[in-house]
Each structure stands twice: as C-alpha cells, then as structure tokens.
C-alpha cells in the first residue's frame, strides 16, 4: 500500500512539474489534488494494516474518512492530527464546486467554494500541498516501519 501511495505521489509530481507547466489548466490542478488525496488514502490504509497486525485494531473501515478518523484515534500524536486535518482539507477541495481563473496563463488558479469558505489553489499553493503530502508519506514510513 505504501508503494501505491508513492506511485500516486510520482503521478502528482509529474502533473505539477511537467503537465501544469505546459498546459496551465484548472483541470490539471484538480487532477493533482485528486492524486494527493489518493496518496493519503493509500498511506492511511497502510498504517491501519500495520496497526492491525500489531493487534491495535480489529477492523479497517470501508470509507476513507472513517479510516482517517480511526488512525487519528489510535495514533494520538500532534503531527498525525496536523496531517490528517490537511487530508480532510484536500478531500473537501476535491469534492467541492470549483471554477477556473486565468486558464492558459501564468497565474492559473482553481477557485473552490467550500460552504462559506473560498479557497484559491494556484501553482504555489499546489506545490505546498504536494510537499505536505510528501512529508506525510515520509512520516508514515518512519513511524510504521515493518
């Protein structure tokens, strides 16, 4: 599962640093966020499987949100809460209504409306999201070595 998470991160890396550079579309930003969410999902499943083998949990929930909440409950560290709160933000962005700004230009951005909150995801923000996801995978690999 961790290998699948790393593969998703590689795909997101390519979307961010190659595809977005040449296309500059909102759809590429949206797809990159989706890849980051998939990387998080796979890393959470990997963590829960490790905890299951250590007899910390008996089941792994079916829905991604409940898996993340279970991991947060079982592994009570501030870093884990920080990363999983970020994961919930990515999920919100991935599912929310959006519109594109300045497509095919240097300042392409995705404007996401999450309830009352409006989030602008431009190239710099997307790079921050990518680096946070990469940090999460490194954190999981460090904490859940087999």
QUIWO-V729609 format. One line per field, one symbol per residue. ss: DSSP state (H for helix, E for strand, C for the rest). burial: + if it has 9 or more other ideal C-beta (glycine too) atoms within 8 Angstrom, else -. A space follows every 50 residues. Layout:
BEGIN
ss->???
burial->???
END
This chain:
BEGIN
ss->CHHHHHHHHHHHHHHHHHHHHHHCCHHHHHHHHHHHHHHHHHHHHHHHHH HHHCCCCCCCCCCHHHHHHHHHHHCCCHHHHHHHHHHHHHHHHHHCEEEE ECCCCCCCEEEEEECCEEEEEEHHHHHHHHHHHHHHHHHHHHHCCC
burial->++--++-++-++++++--++---+++-+++++++++++++++++++++++ ++----+--+-----+++++++-++----++-++-+++-+++++-+-+-+ +++----+++++++-----++++-+++-++-++++++-+++--+--
END
